[in-house]
Amino acid sequence: MRILVAFVTTFIMILVLGSCNKMDETESSKSSYKNPMTLNDEWEDYGLGDPYVFKYNGMYYLYVSTRDTDVGVKVWSSANLIDWKYEGLCTEEPETKAAYAPEVIYWNGYFYMYTSPAGNGHYVLKSESPTGPFKVVTDNFGKSIDGNVFIDDDGSMYFSHAGASGIEVAPMSDPVTIGTSVKTGAYMKGWTEGSTIFKRNGKYYMTYTGNHVFSDGYRINYAVSDDPIKGYVPAKQNPIILNSEGPIVGLGHNSIVKGPNLDTDYIFYHNLEGPGVVGPLRHMNMDRIAWNGDKLTVLGPTFTEQPAPEPPEFQEYFKKKNIRSDFENSIGGKWEISTKGFLSQSKKGSADWYKQLTKKETAAGYTAEFHAKMASTNKGSNDALFGAVFSYQDEENYAVAFLNPTDNVLMTKFIEDGTESDWNKSDLPSEFDYTKLHQIRVEKAFDRFKVYVDGMLKQTIESALNGGKIGYITANAKADFGYIAFSNHVNGSAIWDIAKPVPGTIQAVHYQSGGEGIGYGGITAGNENQSYRSDPVDIRGSSEDGYYAMLNQSGEWLSYKVNIATGGTYNVDLRIATEVDGATLKIMQGNHDVSGEISLPNTKGAQNWKTVTIKGLELSKGKKDLKVELMQGEASISTMTFYEDANVNELRDTFTEGMELEWTMYESYWTVDEGFFAPSNSTFSKAMTGKDGWTNYTVAADIQLNKAEGDAGILVNGVNPANGMELNQRNGDFLQGYYAFIKPDGVYLGKQNYKWELLTSVPMELSIDDVHHMKVEVDGANVKVFVENMEKPIIDYEDISQQPFTHGKAGLRVHNNAGSFDNFVVTPD
């Protein structure tokens, strides 16, 4: 008997422990992820090209391009962006053979898919579920390739797609009717595709990709406009995603979605792994977007372990039979969880506001998300309302957002100290079906509430209400409620406490939260501008977009959470401005000084920005805190860019008996002939040597032009080189770096950033028959060019732009010239 009792007791304990330890389907045991990602059941030898991630009722759905030989579109689901479950083919319509770049929107109860069969026009498919089945509902309406649908705040829709001269946009009268396209101005000097349009703080953003999917230099730019169709201006910090060498290359075709914490935007894109059996083999990558005001930056591209997406502070999917104990009923109603996975309120015969609330409260600033649909109204009622409660403290202090089917409006009311505001009413689209699921989203920052319906910003309201409980509410109606969640972050603030990848760029205003002694210290009185963040750190709007942090007195410091990929020696580029002489600061990892005292130049103005390169920081691997402390004077800091250092040793190639150095050649093969090094094709070609971490060095070479047209010269601080000639791209600027060159009429300095910018030039007569000696010195963002006279530079240029290139390989280049080179020498400074 004792044995039996012991066995039963043990069995029960196992069941209990098993039940307690069983992971909810919305949770994950993973604490990190790593790019690129592979998934179960992806297309064999084709992978996960053109990944599109879409969120509905708290779940994410992933769609990718279909292998050219196959029919149908595959779909995966996830609650957290790292655990993906294969859901099968969501369509098997014959029109989806080689379905390129399928994208899905949810509108008024239906899911609409837009896809292009092998890039030949577009079809629209429709379904009642994100996992299908999707059925074709239009003929092929053309519009080239890579369609994307954007829905504006007033419900108007727009269809963007690739065109011969860049991205084009067409207005839509409904989800299946597309109008005439117009050019947007978003163009990457070659084939441009993969557009995504979204709206933030009243501005329209477009991300887009160029140029060829098989190019290592495939990359992502973004542009901004005040109009959804026209006037897009490329950002000065483009490209935002590019990596042409190393573990991941050929990065492009993105989608953007809010993460599980409701606040952080994630960008999904693919990398190129080479040709598959049919088409390119690609896989999926994911990185965080870090907003600094209106400036979009990406914490990536990454290919080392990164923290997993953060969950919200509270969330509920209503997948279990009973309502969780962390909800509470307010003023009655009949609340239960239906078999369809919805929280339902079905009490009839009363006009009371029945509320179901969370016991947990939000912080003062937060984001909350709600999903609701009408079940039925009370008989004879014309005032049925249902929706969300937020900032609930008690019956005297809270706010509501109602969907009103009778008047077809969103209605909000704020109750403060028992005093009710008037109803704030906003029209909703005329075709709104209230029996279909709709999303309400509330963002509270400072004393401002923004209320969205299905992603459309409908109201911005000033109120002194604090944070509080959230929940669902009905008035004289029966309603079903879906996923509910809140996060104590708003408008991108979660990025402050995310461990930012190093190597990478950190915005100075993204110091960690926690207040005095954690995120900042030693802050003196009088710094309380409270721009961007509600603490005493002196934050101001920058002339270069976004915000910067100003340290005013000795001893002031800011602390940042970082994720250092590998331990070792790093350099950092500080984007600074100061109006005083003798300003200094230091950088610490934990309590260890890793930089020594850094002297900052007087930039002669609080907004005269300059990039200062600091070498030799010894950083250890892992999640760490980095602290920047002002030692003397005052200084403004915009960004900090960390990268691994690489020693520059003296290198020499005399080309006496072939090539002595390891050269990587682009566009054409370079050979040695009679002691001179030259490319086989003079249209444009480059050859490079060295490492990305090279900083502060000198390159010298002898150059002979050989003909009057074109130019030849030296490349310095070069990163992300790629072949600009292959695949009919014919782009001579597939590099990020500086090009100092000679022509018969002078000496020139330009900047390549997958586009060309002439920086300066000096007239000088240079014979095409003679050999000319050229030397280029780089010291951070300063470039000095010497020709013939090695004592005095003919060009002395400081790149004070937002995107100087401070490190990288050295090389040689020709452009429309039969130039040849000898006596190539690299020396460290």
Buried (B, 14 or more C-beta within 10 A) or exposed (E): EEEEEEEEEEEEEEEEEEEEEEEEBBEBEEEEBBBBBEBEEBBEEBBBBBBBBBBBBBBBBBBBBBBBEBBBBBBBBBBBBBBBBBBEBBBBBEBBBBBBBBBBBBBBBBBBBBBBBBBEBBBBBBBEBBBBBBEBBBEBBEBBBBBBBBBBBEBBBBBBBBBEEBBBBBBBEEBBBBEEBEBBBBBBBBBBBBBBBBBBEEEBBBBBBBBBBBBBBBBBBBBBBEEBBEEBEBBEBBBBBBBBBEEBBBBBBBBBBBBBBBBBBBBBBBBBBEEBEBBBBBBBBBBBBBBBBBBBBBBBBBBBBBBBBBBBBBBBBBEEEEBEEEBEBBEEBEBEBEEEBBBBBBBEEBEEBBBBBBEEBBBBBBBBBBBBBBBEBBEEBEBBBBBBBBBBBEEEBBBBBBBBBEEBBBBBBBBBEEEEEEEBBBEBBEEBBBEBBBBBBBBBBEEBBBBBBBBBBBBEBEBEBBBBBBBBBBBBBBBBBBBBBBBBBBBBBBBBBBBBBBBBBBBBBBBBBEEEEEBBBBBEEEBEBEBBBEBBBBBBBBBBBBBBBBBBBBEBBBBBBBBBBEEBBBBBBBBBBBBEEEBBBBBBBEEEBBBEEBBBEBBEEBBBBBBBBBBEBEBEEEEBBBBBBBBBBBBBBBBBBBBBBBEBEEBEBBBEEEBBBEBBBBBBEBBBEEEBBBBEEBBBBBBBBBBBBBBBBBBBBBBBBBEEEBBBBBBBBBBBBBBBBBBEBBBBBBBBBBBBBBBBEBBBBBBBBBBBEEBEBEEBEBEBEEBBBBBBBBBBBBBBBBBBEEEEBBBBBBBEBBBBBBBBBBBBBBBBBBBBBBBBBBBEE
